[in-house]
Amino acid sequence: MVLDERGTALSSQAFAAKLGHWRDEGVRETRFLIGPADGHSAETRAAADLCLALGPATWPHLLARAMLAEQLYRAWSILVGHPYHRD
């Protein structure tokens, strides 16, 4: 998965559904690539299973990592029915 401002912005529910689908299909691992300020190359974006945008703004790497970690936790909570994420 490539994180790039030109990617698709997903809701938390859609992000959880994507991860849940990959899990159910037997995908063993997911790698997250956080790119440089100018984004990933067209080749990298085209080769990715998903090009995800955290929004149209450019974020520092440490903040992007924290935002991704939050979305991963939120996706987990959605998939297991934990009340952390409100419906």
C-alpha positions in Angstrom: 0.0 0.0 0.0 1.4 3.3 -1.1 0.5 6.5 0.9 0.3 9.4 -1.6 -1.7 12.6 -1.7 -2.8 11.6 -5.3 -4.3 8.3 -3.9 -7.8 7.4 -3.0 -9.2 8.8 0.3 -11.1 6.1 2.1 -13.4 6.3 5.1 -12.4 4.4 8.1 -15.1 1.8 7.3 -13.9 1.4 3.7 -10.3 1.1 4.9 -11.3 -1.6 7.4 -13.2 -3.4 4.7 -10.2 -3.4 2.4 -7.9 -4.8 5.1 -10.6 -7.3 6.1 -10.9 -8.4 2.5 -7.2 -8.9 2.1 -7.2 -10.8 5.4 -10.0 -13.0 4.3 -8.3 -13.7 0.9 -5.2 -14.9 2.8 -2.9 -12.0 2.1 0.0 -12.7 4.5 1.4 -9.2 4.9 0.7 -5.6 4.0 3.5 -3.1 3.6 2.9 0.6 3.9 5.1 3.0 1.9 5.2 6.6 3.1 6.7 8.7 0.3 8.7 11.9 0.0 7.1 15.3 0.0 6.7 15.2 -3.8 5.0 11.8 -3.6 5.8 8.4 -5.1 6.8 7.9 -8.7 4.0 7.0 -11.2 5.6 3.5 -11.4 5.4 2.9 -7.7 1.8 4.1 -7.5 0.8 1.9 -10.5 2.4 -1.2 -8.9 0.7 -0.8 -5.6 -2.4 -2.8 -4.6 -3.8 0.4 -3.2 -2.7 4.0 -3.4 -4.1 5.7 -0.3 -4.4 9.4 0.5 -4.5 10.7 4.0 -6.0 13.8 2.5 -4.8 16.4 0.0 -2.3 18.0 2.4 1.4 17.0 2.7 2.2 15.6 6.1 5.5 15.1 7.9 6.6 11.5 8.0 6.2 11.2 11.8 2.7 12.6 11.6 1.7 10.4 8.7 3.0 7.4 10.6 0.8 8.3 13.6 -2.2 8.9 11.4 -1.7 5.5 9.7 -1.3 3.8 13.1 -4.6 5.4 14.3 -6.4 4.2 11.1 -5.0 0.7 11.5 -6.2 0.6 15.1 -9.5 2.0 14.1 -9.8 -0.6 11.3 -9.1 -3.4 13.7 -11.7 -2.1 16.1 -14.3 -2.0 13.2 -13.4 -5.5 12.1 -13.8 -7.0 15.6 -16.8 -5.0 16.6 -15.0 -3.1 19.3 -16.8 0.2 20.3 -13.7 2.4 19.8 -15.1 3.3 16.4 -18.6 4.7 16.5 -21.0 3.6 13.8 
